Amino acid sequence: MRSITIHHQMQARKILGVPCWIKKQIDDNTIGETCADDNHFVVDYKNPILKKKLSRFIKAMGKRYNNNTNLLRLDVGLIGTWGEWNLASQMGYQQPSLGHHGYNVKDLAPYIQLMRNAFPDKQLSIDLTSPDDEITSYATARGLGWRADCIGDWQAGWNHMENGYPDTINHILGNGYNQNNYADTSFLNRWKQAPVDFEVCQDLDYWSQNDNFYTIEKVKQTFDFALDSHASLFNMKSGNVPLIYKDLVNDLIKKLGYRFEISSVEISSRFKPSSAITIASTWKNTGVAPSYNNYPVVWRLRNSDNHIVTYFATNNDIRTWLPANDRDSNAPKYKQINTFNLPYDIKPGNYKLEVALVEPSTTTAKIKLGIDGRTHDNWHYIDTININH
């Protein structure tokens, strides 16, 4: 989920996400009953009134949405233009970083803690920011994921792909041309515990209309960068996928995030009522990132009348099923051995063994596996077993 910017309208005028009633409290130049339509108003994020009001708002949001299962994760972007930790629309695009304009970790860290307190059960992410800032490395070293805008920007001169991303990542690692007092030397491995997300510059329609520049090779290079960064999300802004890039997008989707496959299943049992049944399964994650939420493995038996006769729940934690460290290597295998007991009243006959990764504490399949045999309810058929007397 992206950050939410609330626009309070007064006579159909917006003040860069700052409600007019707050603007009048924090800006000495704002007087009268209404606020000017001033999208270049520069908020002082150290202002105690703003921090107090924003704190109340975020606490209320957390109380309402922290337990909402429709929210996978949240951006902590509360600061600046578009909530993206810069002042681009207020101070100009040449040097919009908060660090350049005098904000340091001491000023900004309370906003991160505010989000952590309000959403203790949600994964949080922060913008990549710039080589002038230390807030991203501060955040990722403390468990936040990161995201970056404008992937695919290869414009002539300075651009994100050749300058913005490399310079900022070097700065985060502590190897940049500016000193970083909060360097995160493990930044490139943080994907193992927290997500990496990207958003394209323009959209793929724009790319295809300029395909002399956005060539197949250049777009593949963009997608490969995302995969090499172990991305979980690639935001194409809900636009079209032009035919010229269709194959590349299909290849990207197959690798992006996680993709769980079963390599083998071995079933051992006397296959009689009440007898033990052991299911040894081998799994691998052929994507480029783990799942940052656990969806337990559950097995079930379906009879010839298509009725479910029993579920076998496990306590497997798929968050530990990491992919290969690089996209051209073979994914590691994870063997799970689970023993259950067949129901005492199970009738003789053939039963289909099916498996799913489920919503915790339910039998609702949550994740589609990268294998054949998917059923109408997103479970997967594995094998048929015969129960006898």
Secondary structure, DSSP 8 states (H G I E B T S, - for coil): ---------BTTB--TT--HHHHHHH-TT--SSS----TT----TT-HHHHHHHHHHHHHHHHHHTT-TT--EEE---SBGGGSSB-HHHH-SSS-BTTTTT--HHHHHHHHHHHHHH-TTSEEEEE---TT--HHHHHHTTT-EEEEEEET---SSS-IIIIIHHHHHHHHHT-SSS--TT--TTGGGGGGTS-EEEEESS-HHHHHHTTTTS-HHHHHHHHHHHHHTT-SEEE-TT----GGGHHHHHHHHHHSS--EEEEEEEEEE--STT-EEEEEEEEEE-SSS--SS---EEEEEE-TTS-EEEEEE----GGG----SSTTS---EEEEEEEEE--TT--SEEEEEEEEEE-TTS--EEE--SSS-B-TTS-EEEEEEEE--
